[in-house]
Amino acid sequence: MRLLIAEDEPDLAEALTVFFQKNQFTVDAVGDGLSAYEYACADDYDAIILDVMMPKLSGIEVLKRLRADGSRTPIMMLTAKAQKDDRIEGFDSGADDYLPKPFEPDELLSRVRAILRRREEYRPSVLSFADISLNPDSDMLECSNGKSVRLSGREFQVMELFMRSPKLVLSADKIMERVWGWDSDAEINVVWVHISNLRKKLFKIGSSVTIHANRGLGYILEAEND
């Protein structure tokens, strides 16, 4: 497995490099966000670990650029900040997981292996409902009127879950478990953030489909003419 670590604390970067190498990873380590972005664009990594606070480009900025470029490489965020807003911004920008400092190396290893397993198990197919379709080859949500919008990795997985079960109520807890995994420390409001983003994107492409809230039960994918 090839791993890119972007961490501006030299001692921590070295320690993580040695630790992951001992656990059968090939590791490249960089100390700033711009280098992280350039390395990620120039090579094919199985996973990327990004510190949030870095010189030149922050981890969030690197994450946003990579997702905008269409990268679906699993990305773990590291940060000394523990505020919920930072977690939400990371997940909203397309992060696969988030681990606040300080942390145990074994926990980080476990988290990285978990996002790698989810990537290997995740094999979406083209799905259609009402006037929309979900294209895994391009990560695009497409409307029959010809308009389309790109989804982030997590947005795609949430939308796929809805499109596999249209007109059925899905609880926030179920969405959390199926998309983020039962062992994730993400807050439940990250589900609300992604659903809000999907609603905006459905509206943007002019679809008749939306995600309705069913008070006290969860969310349901429906078309206006149903």
N, C-alpha and C positions, 0 to 999 in steps of 0.2 A: 504494500500500500504506500502511495506517495502522499506526503503531508506537507503543507506550507504553513509555517508558523510566523505570524507577524507580531512581534512583541518588542517594545522599545526599552525594556529593562534588561540589560545584557546578561546579568546573572540568571534571571528567570528564563530567558530565551535559551541560554546554554543548558540549563538544567532540564528544561522540557525537551530539547533536542536529544540529549543523552537518554532521557527516560523513554521517549518514543522509539528511538533507535534500538534500545534494549528489548522493546516489544514488537520488533519486526517491521517497523516503519522506515521508509526512506524519507529523510527530512531535509527541507530547505528552510532556513530561518532568515528573516529580514527584520530591520529595526525601525522602519517607517512605513507610512501608509502608501506613499507613491511607489516604493519598491515592491510592496505587497501586490499592488494592482498590476504592475508591470510583470512580475513573476507569474501571477495568476493568468494573465493574458497570454504569456509566452509559452506556458507549459500546461500539461494535463495532470491535475492533482485529483486524488480521490476525496480529499477533504481539506478544508482551510480553517485555521484558527486565527481569529483577528482580535487583537486588543482594541478596545474602543478608543482610548486616549493615546494617540500617536502623533508624531510630527509629520508635517507636509500634507498628509491626508488622515482624517480620523478613520477608525474602523468602520463607522457607519457610512462615511463617504465612499470608502472602498466597496463595501457591501452594495450600496446603491448603484455604483458604476457597473459592478459585475452583473447584477441582476438586470440592469438596463441593457447590457450587452447580450443578454440571453443566457448567461451562465447558470447552470442548475447544480453546480458543485455544492455539496453539503458544507455549510459554514457555521462554525461555532464562535460565538462572541464571548470575550473575556473583558471584565471591567471591574474597577475598584468601586464603582458606583452601584448602589443597590436599590435606587429609587425605581418605583414601578414605571414611571414615564420613560426611563432609559430602556427598560425591558420592552415596553410597548413599541418604542421607536425601532428597536432592533428587529423584533418580530415583524413589524409592519413593513420594514424595508426588505424582508426576505430571509432573515436569519433562520437557521434550522434549530438552534438551541442557544442557550445563554447561561453562563456560569460566572457568578460574582467572585471576586478575590476577597480574602484568601481562599484557596481551595486545595484539596488533596489531589496529587497527581493521579492516583488510582481512580478518583471520581471523574476527572477529565478524560482519562482513557476510556472509562465505561461509557461516558456520554458520546465520545467520538465513535466508538464501536457501534453504539445504538443508532446514530444517524446514518452510518454506513449500511447497517442492516436494513433500515427503512428504505434507503435508496435502492438496495438490491431487490427488495420485495415489491417495490412500487413499479408496476408495469401498466400504466393507463392505456386505454384504447379510445378511439374517437367516440364521443357520446353526443347524442342529440336529444333535445326536448323543445317542443313548441317551435319557436323561430330561432333558436340558438344551437350552436354546436361547439364542442370543446376539442381542440386539436392538440394532441400531445407532442407532435413533431415540431410545432412552432410556439407552443405555450399560449396560443391565441384563443380568445373567446370570440366567436364569430356569429353575426346575425344574418338572417336571410336577406336583409336589405343591402348587404355588401359591406357593412361597417364591421370593424373588429378592433379588439384591444388586447394588448399583451398582459398576461397575469404573472405575478410572482410565483415562486415555487409553492409556497403555502396557500396562496389564493387558489392556485390550480387544484391543489389537493382538496381544499374545502369545497370548491365548486364541483369537483368530480364526485365527492360524497353526496352532495345534493342531487346531482344529475343521475346518479345510480338509484336514488330513492325519491323521485319527484312525487309531490303531493303527499308525502309522508312527513310527519313532524319529527325533527331530530333535535334532541336536547343539546344544550351547550356542553354538558359533560360528555356526551357521546362523541360530539365533534372533537372535543379536546383529546379524548382518548384515542380516537381513530387517526387523527392528523398529527398531533404532537407526541402522543404516546403516554402511557400511564405513569412513566417514571420521569416525565418532564416537570421542571419547577416553574413553568410558565404560569402566569395568573390567568384565571378564567376570562378576564376582560380582553385577552388577546383574540378570543373567538369573536367577540363583539366588534373589535376593530376590523378584522378581516371581512366579516359579513357587511359592515358599513362600506368598506372599500368595494366589495363586489356589487352592492346595490348601486353605487355611483357609476361603476363601469357598465353595468347593464343599462342604466339610464343613458350613459354616454353614447352607446351604440344603437340606441333607439329600440331596444327589445321590449316586447310585451311581457317578458318574464321578470319577476322580482322575487325577493326572499322576504316573506312576511313573518312577523313575530306572532307566535301563538302564546299569549300571556300565561306564564306559569308552566308552560310545557316545552317550548323551544321554538324552532324555526322550520318553515316549510317553503319549498320552491313551487311557485305557481305562475300560471300565465293569466293575464287579465281577462281573456275571453273564456276561461274555464268556468 
